[in-house]
Amino acid sequence: MHRPPKVTLLVETSNAYARELLHGVRAWLREHGPWSIWLAEAGRGAAPPAWLRDWKGDGIIARIETPAIARAVAAAKLPTVDVSAARQLPDVPWLETDDRAIARAAADHLRERGFQSFGYYGDARFNWSRWRGEAFAAQVAEHGQALLCSVFVEPVHRRGTSPPDGEAEAAALAKWIRSLPKPVGIFAGYDIRGVQVLEVCRRLGLAVPDEVAVVGVDNDELLCDLADPPLSSVIPDVRRTGYEAAALLARLMRGDKIRGEGRLFAPLGVATRQSTDVVAVEDKNISVAVRYIREHACEGISVADVLKVAPLSRRVLETRFQKLLGRSPHAQILGVKLERVKRLLGETDLSLSAIADRTGFAHVEYLSVAFKRNVGVTASEYRAGKRS
């Protein structure tokens, strides 16, 4: 009998993103394994384990985030897949979440709620944080000069100097938040940053989400639900990233030659919680209409149903929607339904007929036509792309 390949996972266990990567690896192993797994409990950026120098293994999946880890992995001279955006070893194939798509999801989420002013709070230590900030600002700029975007990134701490304490960081963040025109939608580069924004808003007496709405990234459910108020968050497709990393390493260990190949995975959507549960328009009737659509679109409602909660004529409702949100009430209803369809296609094995029933489409044929027209691919192509 052939022994199972010995694989080390140099992936920290200290945060939700990394643990989701490990869940993805585990899912691949359940279908294609077994491997003999070596996993060292560690925090982000921790030194490589000492045993790696003499380890006689077959392959590595690593978050190569520091020069020290890069040197240790390179010295091992084993098939390796990188699941970090740091790109410390450019010749090593790497898989990551799509930061542009993440920023687009956050921008769309806030813009759909009527915000005209935006902010991004990132972390200069990480490539992915810089990429998200750049992409978010670009997304805002695409929709006209009336939209404002301010970016706040704390400077990288230099070796040999004293790092700023937590209160100094909070004071700098508070100064930036105070400077933003309200109401404002803030995109935090990851959930911990989002929690920090919420805490500073509480100290400043700013109402969340009415004055400041906040959306993070990673959908760390424990962290998001512990926040006050609970934090909305973009859901990256991390398990798929881990799954595909395992599949790629298996190819490398079989002898396939793959050098420096990169693959990016789009997010699954946005988990909406109280920190963005608002419509930032002064027109209260439109605010009520948008909230009603968000909560009931998948029940098969029509514009006529919206008019029952927003006491306006259809012509006035259409005109105000177009002016304030850039779309019609019908387009708003369809957009909410299609986002739910995409979630169900990516996360379940439900048939298209069952998905149509759960998302308010009277006929599966109409769902198919609407999906292709608005998303650009068929529903089956979208599902296959999520799982390929």
C-alpha positions in Angstrom: 0.0 0.0 0.0 1.1 3.5 -0.8 1.5 5.7 2.2 -0.6 8.9 2.2 1.3 12.1 1.3 2.7 14.1 4.2 1.5 17.7 3.9 2.1 20.6 6.3 -0.4 23.4 6.6 1.4 26.6 7.6 -1.9 28.4 8.2 -2.6 30.1 11.4 -5.5 29.0 13.5 -6.0 32.4 15.2 -8.6 34.0 12.9 -11.8 33.0 11.1 -10.4 33.6 7.6 -7.6 31.1 8.1 -9.8 28.6 9.8 -12.2 28.7 6.8 -9.2 27.9 4.6 -8.6 24.8 6.7 -12.2 23.9 6.4 -11.8 24.0 2.6 -8.8 21.8 2.7 -10.7 19.4 4.9 -13.5 19.3 2.4 -11.1 18.3 -0.4 -9.5 15.6 1.8 -12.9 14.1 2.5 -13.5 13.6 -1.2 -10.0 12.8 -2.4 -7.7 12.1 0.7 -6.2 10.9 2.8 -3.2 13.0 3.6 -1.0 12.9 6.7 -1.5 16.4 8.0 1.0 18.4 10.0 -0.5 21.6 11.5 1.3 23.9 13.9 -1.0 26.1 16.0 0.1 29.6 15.4 -0.9 33.2 15.1 -0.7 35.4 12.0 2.9 36.1 10.9 4.3 33.7 13.5 7.8 32.3 12.9 8.0 29.1 10.9 8.1 26.0 13.2 11.6 24.8 13.9 10.8 21.2 12.9 10.3 22.4 9.2 14.0 22.5 8.7 14.4 18.8 9.0 10.9 17.8 8.0 10.6 15.0 5.4 7.3 15.7 3.8 5.7 15.9 0.3 4.0 19.2 0.1 3.1 22.5 1.7 0.0 24.8 1.8 1.1 28.1 3.4 0.1 31.6 4.2 3.5 33.0 3.1 3.1 36.4 4.8 6.7 37.2 6.0 10.2 36.9 4.7 11.0 34.4 7.4 8.2 32.0 6.3 9.2 32.6 2.7 12.8 31.6 3.4 11.7 28.5 5.3 9.3 27.3 2.6 11.8 28.0 -0.2 14.5 26.0 1.7 12.2 23.0 2.0 12.1 22.7 -1.8 8.7 20.9 -1.8 5.6 21.4 -3.9 3.9 24.5 -2.4 0.7 26.4 -2.8 0.5 29.9 -1.3 -2.8 31.2 0.1 -1.6 34.7 1.0 -1.7 37.9 -1.0 1.7 39.0 0.2 3.4 37.4 -2.8 6.7 36.7 -1.0 7.5 33.9 -3.4 6.4 35.0 -6.9 7.2 31.7 -8.6 4.9 29.7 -6.2 1.3 29.3 -7.4 -1.1 31.2 -5.2 -4.9 31.4 -4.5 -6.6 34.2 -2.8 -10.0 36.0 -2.5 -10.8 38.5 -5.2 -10.3 41.9 -3.4 -11.7 43.9 -6.3 -14.9 41.9 -6.2 -15.0 42.2 -2.4 -14.7 46.0 -2.6 -17.4 46.0 -5.3 -19.8 44.1 -3.1 -19.2 46.5 -0.2 -19.6 49.5 -2.4 -22.8 48.1 -4.0 -24.2 47.2 -0.5 -23.7 50.8 0.8 -24.8 52.5 -2.4 -28.0 50.5 -2.5 -28.8 52.0 0.9 -28.6 55.5 -0.6 -25.2 56.7 0.7 -23.5 59.5 -1.1 -20.4 59.7 1.1 -18.0 56.8 1.8 -14.9 56.0 3.7 -12.5 53.1 3.8 -10.6 52.0 6.9 -7.7 49.7 6.0 -4.4 48.3 7.2 -1.2 49.3 5.4 0.6 46.1 6.4 -1.3 43.9 3.9 -1.5 43.9 0.1 -5.1 42.8 0.2 -6.1 45.8 2.4 -4.5 48.2 0.0 -6.1 46.5 -3.0 -9.5 46.7 -1.3 -9.1 50.4 -0.6 -8.0 51.2 -4.1 -10.8 49.2 -5.6 -13.4 50.7 -3.3 -12.4 54.2 -4.2 -12.5 53.3 -7.9 -16.0 51.8 -7.5 -17.2 55.0 -5.8 -15.6 57.2 -8.5 -17.3 55.2 -11.3 -20.7 56.5 -10.1 -20.0 60.2 -10.5 -18.3 63.1 -8.7 -21.3 63.6 -6.4 -20.0 60.5 -4.5 -17.2 61.2 -2.0 -14.7 58.6 -0.7 -12.2 59.2 2.0 -9.5 56.6 2.8 -7.9 56.2 6.3 -5.0 53.8 6.7 -2.8 53.8 9.7 0.9 54.0 8.9 3.0 50.9 9.1 4.8 50.6 12.4 8.6 50.8 11.8 11.0 48.5 13.6 12.9 50.1 16.4 10.2 52.6 17.2 7.5 52.4 19.8 4.2 51.3 18.3 1.2 53.6 19.0 -1.0 52.5 21.9 -4.6 51.6 21.4 -5.9 55.0 22.6 -3.7 56.9 20.2 -5.0 54.7 17.3 -8.6 55.3 18.5 -8.0 59.0 18.7 -6.7 59.1 15.1 -9.6 57.1 13.9 -12.1 59.3 15.7 -10.6 62.4 14.1 -11.0 60.9 10.7 -14.6 59.8 11.3 -15.5 63.2 12.7 -14.2 64.8 9.5 -16.5 62.7 7.2 -19.8 64.2 5.9 -22.7 62.4 7.4 -24.5 60.2 6.7 -21.5 58.1 5.6 -21.0 54.4 4.7 -17.6 53.0 5.9 -16.1 49.9 4.4 -13.6 48.3 6.9 -10.9 46.2 5.3 -11.7 43.3 7.6 -14.1 42.6 10.5 -11.7 43.7 13.3 -11.4 47.1 11.7 -15.2 47.3 11.5 -15.5 46.5 15.2 -13.0 49.3 15.9 -15.1 51.8 13.8 -18.2 50.8 15.8 -16.5 51.3 19.1 -15.2 54.8 18.1 -18.7 55.7 16.9 -20.1 54.7 20.3 -17.5 56.9 22.0 -18.3 59.9 19.7 -22.1 59.5 20.2 -22.7 58.8 16.5 -25.8 56.8 15.6 -25.1 53.6 13.8 -26.3 53.0 11.2 -28.2 56.3 10.7 -25.2 58.5 10.8 -22.4 56.0 10.1 -23.1 52.6 8.5 -20.3 50.0 8.7 -19.5 46.9 6.6 -16.5 44.6 7.2 -15.1 41.6 5.5 -14.7 37.9 6.5 -18.1 37.4 8.1 -16.6 36.1 11.4 -19.9 35.4 12.9 -18.8 35.4 16.5 -17.0 38.7 16.1 -19.8 40.3 14.0 -22.5 39.3 16.5 -20.5 40.4 19.5 -20.1 43.9 18.0 -22.5 46.6 19.1 -24.5 46.9 16.9 -23.9 43.6 15.0 -21.6 44.1 12.1 -22.6 43.6 8.4 -19.8 41.8 6.5 -18.8 40.7 3.0 -18.6 36.9 2.8 -15.4 35.8 1.0 -15.5 32.3 -0.6 -12.7 31.1 1.7 -13.7 27.5 1.9 -13.5 27.2 -1.9 -10.1 28.9 -1.8 -8.8 26.2 0.6 -10.5 23.4 -1.4 -8.9 24.6 -4.6 -5.5 25.0 -2.8 -5.6 21.3 -1.8 -6.6 20.3 -5.3 -3.7 22.3 -6.8 -1.2 20.9 -4.3 -2.3 17.4 -5.3 -1.5 18.1 -8.9 1.9 19.5 -7.9 2.7 16.4 -5.9 1.8 14.3 -8.9 4.5 16.2 -10.9 2.5 18.8 -12.7 4.5 21.9 -13.5 2.7 25.0 -12.4 4.8 28.1 -11.6 3.4 31.4 -10.3 -0.2 30.7 -11.3 -2.7 32.9 -9.5 -6.5 32.3 -9.0 -8.9 34.7 -7.3 -12.3 33.8 -5.9 -15.3 36.2 -5.8 -17.2 36.7 -2.5 -20.5 34.9 -1.9 -22.4 38.1 -0.9 -22.9 40.4 2.1 -24.3 39.2 5.4 -26.5 42.2 6.4 -26.7 43.0 10.1 -27.8 46.0 12.1 -24.7 48.1 11.3 -26.0 48.8 7.7 -29.7 48.2 8.2 -30.7 51.7 7.0 -31.6 53.6 3.9 -29.6 56.9 3.9 -31.9 59.1 1.9 -33.8 62.1 3.3 -37.0 61.0 1.6 -38.7 59.0 4.2 -41.2 57.4 1.8 -38.4 56.1 -0.4 -36.5 54.9 2.7 -39.6 52.9 3.8 -40.0 51.5 0.3 -36.4 50.3 0.0 -36.5 48.7 3.4 -39.8 46.9 2.5 -38.2 45.7 -0.7 -35.2 44.4 1.1 -37.3 42.5 3.5 -40.0 41.1 1.2 -38.6 41.0 -2.4 -38.3 37.2 -2.3 -42.0 36.8 -1.4 -43.0 37.7 -4.9 -44.0 41.3 -4.3 -44.6 43.8 -7.1 -44.3 47.6 -7.4 -48.0 47.7 -6.5 -47.2 46.1 -3.1 -44.5 48.8 -2.5 -47.1 51.5 -3.2 -49.2 50.2 -0.3 -46.4 51.1 2.2 -45.2 54.2 0.5 -48.1 56.6 0.0 -47.1 58.0 -3.4 -48.4 57.7 -6.9 -46.5 55.2 -9.1 -45.1 58.0 -11.3 -43.7 59.9 -8.2 -42.3 56.7 -6.8 -40.5 55.9 -10.0 -39.2 59.4 -10.4 -37.8 59.6 -6.8 -36.3 56.1 -7.0 -34.5 57.0 -10.2 -33.2 60.3 -8.8 -32.1 59.0 -5.4 -30.9 55.5 -6.2 -30.3 55.5 -9.9 -32.7 52.6 -10.6 -36.5 51.9 -10.8 -38.5 50.2 -8.0 -38.8 47.1 -10.2 -35.0 47.0 -10.8 -34.6 47.2 -7.0 -36.9 44.3 -6.4 -35.2 42.2 -9.1 -31.8 43.0 -7.8 -32.6 41.8 -4.3 -34.1 38.6 -5.7 -31.1 37.9 -8.0 -28.6 38.4 -5.1 -30.5 35.7 -3.2 -30.5 33.4 -6.2 -26.7 33.7 -6.5 -26.3 32.8 -2.8 -28.5 29.7 -3.2 -26.7 28.7 -6.4 -23.4 29.0 -4.7 -24.2 27.5 -1.3 -26.8 24.8 -2.0 -27.7 22.0 -4.3 -31.3 23.2 -4.7 -32.8 22.8 -8.2 -33.4 26.0 -10.2 -37.2 25.3 -9.8 -36.8 25.2 -6.0 -34.7 28.4 -6.0 -37.3 30.2 -8.1 -39.9 29.2 -5.6 -37.8 30.5 -2.7 -36.9 33.8 -4.3 -40.3 34.9 -5.5 -40.1 34.1 -9.2 -43.5 32.7 -10.4 -41.8 30.8 -13.3 -38.4 29.2 -13.5 -38.3 30.3 -17.1 -38.5 34.0 -16.1 -35.8 33.4 -13.5 -33.5 31.9 -16.2 -34.0 34.8 -18.6 -33.6 37.5 -15.9 -30.5 35.9 -14.5 -28.8 35.6 -17.9 -29.7 39.2 -18.8 -28.5 40.7 -15.6 -25.6 38.5 -14.5 -24.3 37.7 -18.0 -24.2 33.9 -17.6 -26.8 31.2 -17.2 -27.7 30.0 -13.7 -26.1 26.6 -14.4 -22.9 28.3 -15.7 -22.8 30.5 -12.6 -23.1 27.5 -10.3 -20.5 25.5 -12.2 -18.1 28.5 -12.0 -18.6 28.7 -8.2 -17.7 25.0 -7.9 -15.2 24.4 -10.7 
